[in-house]
C-alpha cells in the first residue's frame, strides 16, 4: 500500500510540473531570447563599468597605509571584483591579502583570503593543489562566521573539480558527493530567511533528487523580484536544469536565457548558462544563435583566464562549425574525423591551460609572466586555427572524392582508400608531430628529466629527428594530467591493454618503481 502511495505521489508531482511548464510558451521563450540578444549588444558597456570599479579600487589601494585594515578590506573588495571576471587576478589579490594578514597576525582575515584563493586556484587550473590544501583544513575550530566561508568554498571547489571529469565517471561522482556534503553543512549555518539560504536549499534539493520541492521554492523566489542579481542568475540556471530533466524544452530555454541575461548584466565571464543555452539552441536547430552563444561563452572563458570553462565551452564549437559544412548524409568516417578534431582542440586547450598554470607560479616576475603567457596564447590559437583549417580542407576534399567515386560507381576504389588506413595514419602522425613540438615547448627538458628517473641501462634513446616516442608520449599525457589509460589509449590509437603494458614496462625500468609516475608529474613544476 505504501509503495502504491509513493508511485501515485510521484506521478502527481510529474503532472504538477508538466502543468506548470505549460505556462512558458514559445512566445515567452522568443521574448527571453530577444532580451538576451539585446543585452549582448550592451555587453561591452557592462564590462567597462566593472573594469572602472576595479580601477577605482586599485587607485584607492595605492593611497592607503600598508598593512592596515583598510588595505586588507580593499584587497578583499578587489579580489571579489575580479572574481568571475578575471580569475588569475582574483587569485593574486586574495593571495596578497592572505600574506599581509598572516604577517600581521589577523587569523580570521587570513582564513577568509585563503578560502577565496583556493576557489580561484581551481578556476585557474590549480584544482588538485587547491583540493589537497582544502582537505587538510578543519572547520571544527572556526567560528560560525568563518564556517560560512569554509563550507561555501568547499561547495564551489569540489563542484569545479567534478566538472573536469565525465558526469558519469566515478571521479566526478566522488567530487560531486563532497560538494553536496559541503552544501548541506553550509545550509545548517546560513540564516533561514536569507536569499542565499533559499537558493542553496533549492540547489541541495535538486542535487539530491528532490526536483519538485526545489522547483516550488524557486518559483516563489523568482516571482518575488530577488535582490541579488548573482543569486537570481544561479536560481534561473537551476530552474533550467529542472525543466530539462522533465523534457520541457521551453522551460529549459527560457530560464537559461534569463540566467545568461543576468550574467551579462553582472559583467560575469565565468559562466555556464550561455554555453548551455548555445548547446540547447543547437539541439533545437537554431544554428545561428547556437554558434554565436557558444563563441561568446568561449571568448568569455579565455578573457577570464579560466581553463576549466575553456574546456567546457570549447567542446561544442567544432560541432556547430561543422554543422554549416556537412550534409544530412554524413558518413561514419566523417563523424569519426570530426570527433578527432574535437579531441585535438581539447588537448591543445589543455596545453594552454598548463602553460598559463606554469606562468602563474612565477609570482616574482608576474608582469613578465603574464606578457609571456599572452604571446604563447596568441601563437597557440593561431596554430590551432591553422590546424583546424587544414583539417576542414582535407575533410572537404575527402568528401568530394567520396561523392565522385560513389556517383561514378567506383565503390571498390573508395573501399580500398578507406580500408587502407593510410589517411588516418597520416593524420595521426601529423597530430603526434604537432603535440610533440607543443609539449616540448612547455617542457623542453622533459626527455632528460625522464631519463634521470630511469636506470642507466634502461634510458630512452630517440632516433634521429624524433622528438618523442610512444613511451615519452604516454608519460607526456600523464604529466598533463591525463592519467587514465583509457583516455590515453583513445588519443594515441592503441588498445587499453597496450597502454597498461607500456606503463608497467616504464615502471619496471625506473630507479624508484613505486614513485615513478608521481615523479613524472613533478617534472617542470616550480614550487613557490
SVG drawing of the C-alpha trace seen along z (x, -y; Angstrom):
<svg xmlns="http://www.w3.org/2000/svg" viewBox="-2 -58 76 64">
<polyline fill="none" stroke="black" stroke-width="0.4" points="0.0,0.0 2.8,-2.4 4.6,-1.7 1.4,-2.4 1.0,-5.7 4.6,-6.7 4.1,-5.9 0.8,-7.9 2.6,-10.9 5.4,-10.7 3.2,-10.8 1.1,-13.6 4.4,-15.6 5.2,-14.9 1.7,-16.1 2.0,-19.3 5.4,-20.2 4.1,-19.5 1.0,-21.7 3.2,-24.5 5.6,-24.1 2.7,-24.9 2.7,-28.4 6.0,-29.0 5.0,-29.4 7.0,-29.7 6.3,-33.4 7.9,-33.6 11.0,-31.9 11.3,-34.2 10.9,-37.2 13.6,-35.9 16.0,-35.3 15.3,-38.7 16.0,-40.3 19.3,-38.3 20.3,-39.3 19.7,-42.9 21.9,-42.6 24.6,-41.0 24.9,-44.2 25.4,-46.1 27.9,-43.6 30.9,-45.9 29.3,-48.7 28.7,-46.3 32.3,-45.1 33.6,-48.7 31.6,-49.6 33.0,-46.7 36.5,-47.5 36.0,-51.1 35.0,-49.8 38.2,-47.6 40.4,-50.6 38.8,-52.7 39.6,-50.1 43.1,-49.7 43.7,-53.5 42.4,-53.7 44.6,-50.7 47.7,-52.7 46.8,-55.5 46.1,-53.7 48.7,-52.8 50.4,-49.5 49.4,-46.6 46.3,-48.5 42.8,-47.1 41.7,-49.5 44.3,-47.9 43.0,-44.4 39.4,-45.4 40.3,-47.0 42.2,-43.8 39.1,-41.7 36.9,-44.1 39.5,-43.9 39.5,-40.1 35.7,-40.0 35.5,-42.4 37.9,-40.3 36.1,-37.1 34.1,-35.8 35.7,-38.5 39.5,-37.8 40.3,-34.6 44.1,-34.9 43.9,-38.5 41.4,-37.5 43.8,-34.8 46.7,-37.3 44.6,-39.7 43.5,-37.1 47.0,-35.7 48.4,-39.1 45.7,-39.7 46.4,-36.3 50.1,-37.1 49.6,-40.5 47.0,-39.2 49.4,-36.3 52.3,-38.7 50.2,-40.9 48.6,-38.0 45.0,-38.5 43.9,-34.8 40.3,-35.4 41.1,-37.6 43.9,-35.3 41.4,-32.3 38.9,-34.3 41.5,-35.2 42.9,-31.7 39.5,-30.1 38.6,-32.5 42.1,-32.0 41.6,-28.2 38.4,-28.6 40.2,-31.0 43.0,-28.5 40.6,-25.8 39.3,-28.0 42.9,-28.9 44.0,-25.3 45.4,-24.6 42.4,-22.4 44.4,-19.5 46.6,-21.6 43.6,-23.6 41.6,-20.5 44.6,-18.9 45.1,-22.1 41.4,-22.4 41.1,-18.8 43.9,-19.4 41.9,-22.1 39.4,-21.5 36.3,-23.7 35.7,-22.5 37.7,-25.2 36.3,-28.0 33.7,-30.5 30.3,-30.3 31.2,-33.5 34.2,-31.7 32.4,-28.4 30.1,-30.0 33.1,-30.9 34.7,-27.5 31.7,-25.4 30.9,-27.8 34.5,-27.4 34.3,-23.7 31.0,-23.6 32.5,-25.5 35.9,-23.9 34.6,-20.3 31.9,-21.2 34.6,-22.7 36.7,-19.6 33.8,-17.3 33.4,-19.4 36.8,-18.2 35.5,-14.6 32.8,-12.9 29.5,-13.4 29.0,-9.6 32.6,-8.8 33.5,-7.7 35.8,-10.7 33.0,-13.1 30.6,-11.4 33.2,-11.4 33.8,-15.2 30.1,-15.9 29.2,-14.0 31.8,-16.0 30.3,-19.2 26.8,-18.2 28.1,-17.4 29.7,-20.9 26.4,-22.4 24.5,-20.5 26.8,-21.8 26.5,-25.3 22.7,-25.2 23.0,-24.3 24.6,-27.7 23.1,-30.1 20.2,-32.3 16.9,-30.6 15.4,-33.9 18.3,-34.8 18.3,-34.8 21.3,-32.6 19.7,-30.0 16.7,-29.9 18.8,-29.4 21.2,-27.0 18.3,-25.0 16.8,-24.6 20.3,-23.6 20.6,-21.0 17.1,-19.6 17.9,-19.4 21.2,-17.8 19.7,-15.1 16.9,-14.2 14.0,-16.3 13.4,-18.4 9.7,-19.1 10.5,-20.6 13.4,-22.6 11.1,-24.0 8.4,-25.0 11.0,-27.1 12.5,-28.6 9.1,-29.5 8.3,-31.6 11.8,-33.1 12.0,-34.2 8.5,-35.6 9.3,-37.9 11.9,-40.0 15.2,-38.8 17.5,-41.4 20.8,-39.6 21.4,-39.6 24.1,-36.8 21.8,-34.5 19.0,-35.2 21.1,-34.0 22.1,-30.9 18.4,-30.2 17.4,-30.6 20.1,-28.1 18.9,-25.5 15.3,-26.0 16.6,-25.3 18.1,-22.1 14.9,-21.0 12.9,-21.7 15.4,-19.9 15.1,-16.8 11.3,-16.8 12.0,-17.2 10.4,-20.7 12.3,-22.4 10.5,-25.8 11.2,-25.9 14.9,-25.0 15.5,-27.6 13.5,-30.3 15.4,-30.0 18.8,-29.6 18.2,-32.8 17.2,-34.5 20.3,-33.2 22.6,-34.2 21.0,-37.7 21.7,-38.1 25.3,-37.0 25.8,-39.6 24.3,-42.4 26.6,-41.4 29.6,-41.5 30.4,-37.9 32.7,-36.0 33.0,-32.8 29.6,-31.3 27.9,-28.2 24.4,-29.3 25.4,-30.9 27.3,-27.8 24.4,-25.5 22.0,-27.7 24.1,-27.6 24.2,-23.8 20.4,-23.7 19.9,-26.0 21.9,-23.7 19.7,-20.8 16.7,-22.9 18.3,-23.6 18.8,-27.4 22.4,-27.2 22.9,-30.9 22.2,-31.6 24.0,-28.4 27.2,-29.4 27.0,-33.0 26.3,-31.9 29.0,-29.2 31.6,-31.6 30.7,-34.2 31.0,-31.6 34.4,-30.5 35.6,-34.1 34.4,-34.9 36.3,-31.8 39.5,-32.9 39.2,-36.5 38.5,-35.3 41.6,-33.1 39.5,-30.2 40.8,-26.9 38.0,-24.9 35.4,-27.0 37.5,-27.0 37.3,-23.2 33.5,-23.2 32.8,-25.9 35.2,-24.7 33.7,-21.2 30.6,-22.3 32.3,-24.9 33.6,-22.5 30.3,-20.7 28.5,-23.9 31.1,-25.0 30.9,-21.6 27.1,-21.8 27.3,-24.6 29.5,-22.5 28.1,-19.0 25.1,-17.4 22.4,-15.3 24.0,-12.2 27.2,-12.4 29.1,-9.1 30.7,-7.2 34.2,-8.2 33.3,-11.9 31.9,-11.7 35.0,-10.0 37.3,-12.7 35.2,-15.4 35.5,-13.8 39.2,-13.5 39.4,-17.2 37.4,-18.0 39.9,-15.8 42.8,-17.7 41.3,-21.0 40.6,-19.9 44.2,-18.6 45.6,-21.9 43.5,-23.9 44.9,-21.7 48.4,-22.7 47.4,-26.4 46.0,-25.8 49.2,-24.1 51.3,-26.9 49.2,-29.5 49.4,-27.5 53.2,-27.4 53.4,-31.1 51.2,-31.9 53.7,-30.3 56.3,-33.0 55.0,-35.5 58.2,-37.5 58.0,-38.1 54.3,-38.4 54.2,-41.1 56.8,-39.4 55.0,-36.0 51.6,-37.4 53.1,-39.1 54.8,-35.8 51.5,-33.8 49.7,-36.2 52.2,-35.7 52.1,-32.0 48.3,-32.0 48.3,-34.0 50.8,-31.6 48.8,-28.5 45.5,-30.0 47.0,-30.7 48.4,-27.2 45.0,-25.7 43.2,-27.7 45.7,-26.7 45.4,-23.1 41.6,-23.2 41.6,-25.0 43.8,-22.3 41.6,-19.5 38.4,-21.2 40.0,-21.5 41.1,-17.8 37.6,-16.7 36.0,-18.7 38.4,-17.2 37.8,-13.7 34.0,-14.2 34.4,-15.4 36.5,-12.3 33.9,-10.1 31.0,-11.7 32.8,-11.5 33.6,-7.8 30.1,-6.9 28.5,-8.8 30.7,-7.0 30.2,-3.6 33.9,-3.2 32.9,-1.9 35.8,0.7 38.4,-2.1 36.6,-4.0 36.6,-0.9 40.4,-0.5 41.0,-4.1 39.1,-3.9 40.3,-0.5 43.9,-1.1 44.2,-3.2 46.8,-5.4 44.6,-8.6 44.1,-8.0 47.8,-7.1 48.9,-10.4 46.6,-12.4 47.8,-10.6 51.4,-11.3 50.7,-15.0 49.0,-15.1 52.0,-13.5 54.3,-16.0 52.2,-18.9 51.7,-17.5 55.5,-16.8 56.5,-20.3 53.9,-22.0 54.7,-19.7 58.5,-20.2 57.9,-23.9 56.4,-23.8 58.8,-21.2 62.0,-21.5 64.0,-19.3 61.3,-16.6 63.3,-13.8 66.3,-14.4 64.2,-14.6 62.5,-11.3 65.9,-9.6 67.2,-10.8 64.4,-8.7 65.3,-5.6 68.1,-3.1 71.1,-3.9 70.8,-0.8 67.1,-1.4 67.2,-5.0 65.2,-6.1 67.2,-6.9 65.4,-8.7 66.0,-8.2 67.5,-10.9 64.9,-13.7 62.5,-12.1 61.1,-14.4 59.1,-11.9 58.4,-8.2 55.4,-6.2 56.9,-5.8 57.5,-9.5 54.1,-10.5 52.4,-8.3 54.4,-10.0 53.7,-13.4 50.0,-12.9 50.4,-11.8 52.4,-15.0 49.5,-17.0 47.1,-15.3 45.6,-12.7 46.4,-9.7 43.6,-7.5 44.9,-4.7 41.6,-4.6 41.8,-8.2 45.5,-7.9 44.7,-4.8 41.9,-6.7 44.2,-9.6 47.2,-7.5 45.0,-4.9 46.3,-2.0 44.3,0.6 44.0,0.0 46.0,3.2 48.8,1.9 48.9,-1.3 48.9,0.7 51.8,2.7 53.8,-0.4 53.2,-2.0 54.2,1.2 57.4,1.6 58.3,-2.0 57.8,-1.5 60.0,1.6 62.7,-0.5 62.6,-3.2 65.1,-3.8 62.2,-4.0 59.3,-1.9 56.8,-2.9 57.1,-6.7 57.9,-6.8 54.6,-8.1 54.4,-10.6 57.9,-11.8 56.8,-12.3 54.0,-14.6 56.6,-16.8 58.7,-17.4 58.8,-21.1 56.9,-22.1 58.0,-25.3 57.5,-25.3 56.6,-28.7"/>
</svg>
